Amino acid sequence: MKILHILDHSLPLQSGYAFRSRNILRSQKGAGLEPVALTSPKHEASWKRPSPAVERIDGIAVHRSGSVAGGNGVIGEGAVVWRLRSRIRTLIERERPAVIHAHSPVLNALAALVEARRARIPLVYEIRAFWEDAAADLGTYGSSSAKYRLVRALETAVCRRADRVVTICEGLRRDLLGRGIEDAKVAVVPNAVNPSEFSLPEASAGENGRFRQPGAGTVAFIGSFYHYEGLDLLIEACARLVARHPELRLLLVGGGPMEARLRVLAERRGATGSVVFTGRIPHAEVAQAYAAADLLVYPRKSMRLTELVTPLKPLEAMALGKPVAASGVGGHRELIRHGETGILFPPDDIPGLASAISTLLSSKSLRERIGRQGRDWVLRERTWDRNGALYRALYSRCIS
């Protein structure tokens, strides 16, 4: 069964979106499907260098759409949809897919919907987040703006017309059901990991590497520095804990829009000696950063985006057997059972966050138990082998 995937962008661009796309394609190939992919012109806009018309990534053909003129406004978005339609039509004629699987944002789904209906091929639309919510959080446009309402209405209309809709979590699924989308039409294929890719280096690599000081109690966050991640709250909490836990060291691995303000906050709180900013690191060094951590903390703030969407990073930490503490937003509650597979604390609550960190730092046996139970849950419920089978069953129902 051949599946044509329509993606915003893909590797070699590195992002959470690109890595999920890669894992989807690989898991489907492992499940006996034949995935083929097409990226939108936004791939070229972000890659900013020439791309071949087709690349093979993990043995799977990934076709490119080429760049378009028109900028980021309505004209540019129209050009993206027009170019995608043309490329989708060409690939339908060449590849003869059984299903077209479009992935958010909604521009991809619009182009795919027109061509799928023209060719009488089932359309699956996968929503990884509501992009209007992400845009509102980044300040691209407001949640009460006309564009926000337009994008939301467009997404709802596409979901009504698609043959099946996939979300990455129950929060997104419930939101779509609240818009009147049929219950039987919406499936969840959650974020997942490949256990074979998650192993820690030898202890010495973490102990003596640049990510850890011998004997330190290392609290870490590994990811992108966006406002909603709550890293300002994490710095404040750790600054309060240094007197009680003088060995505490906060390791912030990554970068993003909040980095400059976080550095200023650490300096203002007199925490520059205990807060370490590594900057963005090569993917090959991420395992060493995890190995250096005694626990991982995810202090996401409560807002529509975080209440609806489950993140990937806590799953990575859990897969490695690392204990996690996370705010009790809806996205985290889908992943973590308090006291069993992690520690939950109230969102936007600095004392609660500090208490959770202190509890885990004070008990090695608790860290080991939570880390072990979290890993067992991930290996049982959140692997890409399992997801490949979910997609295969979904497509079979879609065709029948």
Disulfide bonds with the S-S distance in Angstrom:
none
